[in-house]
Amino acid sequence: MTGLVSLGRNATADATVLREKQDRLFRILRNLGKVLVAYSGGTDSAYLAWAAREALGDSAIAVTADSPSIPESHKRDAIAFARRFGIRHELIPSHEFDNPAYVANNPDRCYHCKDELFRRMEQIAPRYGGAVIIYGVNTDDLGDYRPGQNAARLHGVKAPLVEAGLSKAEIRELSRLAGLPTWDRPAAACLSSRIPYGTPVTPEVLRRVELAEERIRALGFRQFRVRYHGELARLEIDRSEMPQAFSLEMFDRLSALFKELGFLYSAIDLRGYRQGSLNEVLAPAQGGSQEENSPS
């Protein structure tokens, strides 16, 4: 174990606060003894898996769901990160598509996904000495509409990043200081978050979306989403990247890409990329326009 991140001799007040929060996180993790980390490979869960490895060594095991709702590229990245930093890692099958409530894709879809994941993790916990299940929700997530947090509470899953008072920006900075390649990773969410509520989620639809996003990433775009609307594919691109998209040549390339994948129509959303745009149809009490229902 390499220990805590060094913030330098000339640490500012902000850096001191970061170091104190990281110290607190390490203490929380050590007090848990053994942990299973719900690990998607995104910024938050990667930092938590790294911190758990630093605090607990081989008593920390990262667990990734092997599901059609997780892009294959994300699984590959998660495996590579765990290997690079010496984190014990296990892929476990996740069967949320066997649950009609998940397939129906109502606004509580994320609850059923996380309920499935945490149940599977509970099943393997005895193999690891009754390890405590933890996940990477942070303080910024607490005000969002995230049904998965209800599943976490139901299963008694711990949230060490919240207990340590860490926000998304702080996790990114601590990840950068630790040399983690995930520190500036774009926001990520499961593929099912691309499908409007009420439209059934199927592995076939998710595969089309995944292929479209892989092809668009190969064109050089970094932060975007392909939203599925039946015959229409709606592309949200971060506004900073829109100049790259708005040319007749790129229009033709994108149109051909979507047509090849079976979409009759395609469109670029003029409002640009925004997390959880499909939540905008929900009532304010349910958290419309909030973050996507999947911690990274």
N, C-alpha and C positions, 0 to 999 in steps of 0.2 A: 504494500500500500504506500502511496506517495504522500499521503497526508493532506492538510488543508492547502488551498490555493494561497500563494503569497501575493499580497497586494502592494508590496514595495515599501520602502522606508518613508517616502513622502505621501503616505496615504491621506487622502482627503477625508472630510467628514462622511461623505457618501460611501467611500470605500470602507471606512471603519464600520459603518452600519452593515454593509454587505458582509464583511468578515464576521461580524457578530451573528448575523442571521445564518450564515453557513455553519458557524460553530454550533448554533442552536440546532440546526438540522442534523448535524452529525451526532449530537447528544441524543436527540429524539430517536434516531435510527439505532444507535447503540443500545438504548433502553429497550428496544423491541426484541433484540436478541437474534432472531432469524426472520427474514422477510421474503415474500414473493412479490415482485414488482410487476404490476400490469404495465407492460412495456410495448409501445407501438413503434418506437424509434424516432418519434418527434422530439422537439426541443425539450419539453418538460419531462417526459418519461425517460429520455436518454440521460438528462442531468440527474434525475432521481436514481436511475439504475447505477450511474457512475458513483454518486454520493453513497449509495448503499454499499457498493463494492469497497469504497474507501473506508467506510465506517465498520463494515462487518466481514469483509473478505469473502470467503466462500460460503458464508451463511446468508448471503444475498443472492437470490436467483431471479433473473428477469424472465418473464413469461409473455410470449407473444401469441395472439390468437391466429390460427391458420384458417382464414375465412375468405370467401369470395369478395367480401366487402372491403378487404384490405388489399391495396394494389401490390402486385408482385414486387415492384421496385422498392416499396416501403419495407417489405419483408427482407429483401436482399440487403438493404441498408441497415436494418436492425441487426441482422446476423453479423454483418461486417463490423459494425460498431462494437458489439459485444465481444467479438474476437479480438479486436484491436486493444480494448481496454481490460481484457482478462475477466470479463463478467460471465458468470455461469448463466446459461441461456437455454430455455426450452420452448419449442413450438408445440402448442396443443391444439387439437381440432376443436372448432367452435361450430355449433349446429343451430344457429339462430334461424336459419332458413327452414328448419323443421317446425318452427313456431308460427302458426297462422297470424298471430298478433303482430309479429315482426314483419311478415310479408305484406300485411295489409297497409303498412306504412302510414299509420296515424301519427299525430304529433308526439306520442309517447314511444315511438320506435326505438330511440336510443336506450330507454329503460330496459326493453326486452333484450337488446344486444348486450348491455353491461350485466344484466342479470344472468345471462347465459355464460359470459366470460367469468364472472365471479363464482358461479356455481362450479364451473370446471376447475377453477383455481382451488376452490375448497376441497375438491375431490383429490387433488394431488398434494395438498398441504401436508397430510400425514407422512408422505414419503420424505418430507424435508423437516421432520421433527415438529410438526404443527406450526410451521412458519406463519407469521402474521401477513395478511394481504394488504398491500399499499398501492396507491395509484397517484398519478401526477397532476391532479387538479391544483391550481394555484389561486391566489387571492383574487385575481381579476375575474376568475370564472364564477365566483360566488353569486354575482348579480345577474348572471345569464340564465336563459331557459335551457337547462341541461338535465333532462330526465334521468340521465345516467347517474347523477349524484344521488337520486332517490334510491337507485339500486345499490349504490355503495353504502348508504346508510342502512338499508335493509340487511346487508350482509356483514355489517360491522367493519367495512374496509377503512383503513386509516389514510389520512391525507397529510403526510409529513410536511409537504411544501407549504400548505396552509398553516399548519401549526407553527412553522418557522417564520411565517409572515412574509413569504416570498411572492412577489408579483412576476408577471411574464417578463418585463424588462429586466428585472433583477436576475432572473434565471438565465436570460440570454447573456448578461454581462458576466455572471459567474462561470457560465459555460465557456465564454470566450477566454477568460483568465485561466481556465483549466485546460485550454487547448482542445476543447471538444469541437469537432467539425459541425455539430448540430446547432451551434450558437446562433447562426443567422439563417437557419433553415426556414423556408416559407411556411406559413400556417398550413396545417394539414388536417384532414378529416376523412372519415371512412367514405367509400364510394357511394354508399346509400344516401349520404347527405346531398347528392346531386339530383335526387329524384323528388318531385313535388309530393307533399303529403296527399294521401288518397290514391296515388298511383302505385300499384303493387310493385314491390322490389323483387327482382329475379336475378339470379347469377348471369343470365344471358344479357340483360340490360346493363348490368354493371360492367360486364366485359366490354361492351361497346363503348361505354363512357371511358373506361380505363385505356382502351386502345386509342381513342381520340385524344386523350390527355397526353399519352406517351408521344404521339405524333406531333402535337402542338409544342410540347417541351423540346422536341428535336429541332423545331424551327427557331428556338432561341428564347422562347417566352419562359418566365420564371414563376410569376404569381398569377394564377388564373383558375377558373373552374369551367367545366362543361356541364351545363344544366340540361337535364333530359326532359323534353316535353313531347313525348311520342314521336311524331314525324319531324319535329323541330328540335334542333340542337341550339341552345342559347349560350354563347361564349362570353363569359365575364373575364376581362383582362384588367390588371391593375392599371390605373390611369397613367402612371409613369411609363408604362410600356405601350400605351396606345399609339404613339407615333409610328412605332414599328409595324403595327397592325393595319394602319390606315393608308394603304396603297392598293392600286388596282392589282398589282402582282400578288400581294399577300391575300387580297380578297379571293382571287382565283385559286390560290393554293389551299386556302382554308375551305372554300366551297367544294373543291374536288375531294379533299380529305373527308369531309362529312358525307358527301354523296357516296364515296367508296364504302363507308361504314353503314350505309343503309338509311341515312337521314334524307328526307325529301326536301326539307328546308333548313337553312342555317342563318343565324343572326348574331351580330355583336351587340351586347348590351351597352348602351351609351352611358349608363351610370358607372360602368366599370366593375371590377372585382370588389366584392364586399362579403365579409364572412357572414354566413347564415342568411343569405338573401331569401332563401325559401321560407324562412320564418316570418317574413314580412306579412304573410297572409294571416298570421295568428293574431288573436286579440292581445292588446298591450299587457294584460295580466299574465299571459303566457310567455311574454318575452319576445314579441315581434321585433325583428331587425337586430336580434342579439347574435352572439357567437354561435358557431355551429356546435351541434350536440355531440362533440367528441373531443376529449382532451388530447393534446398532442404529446 
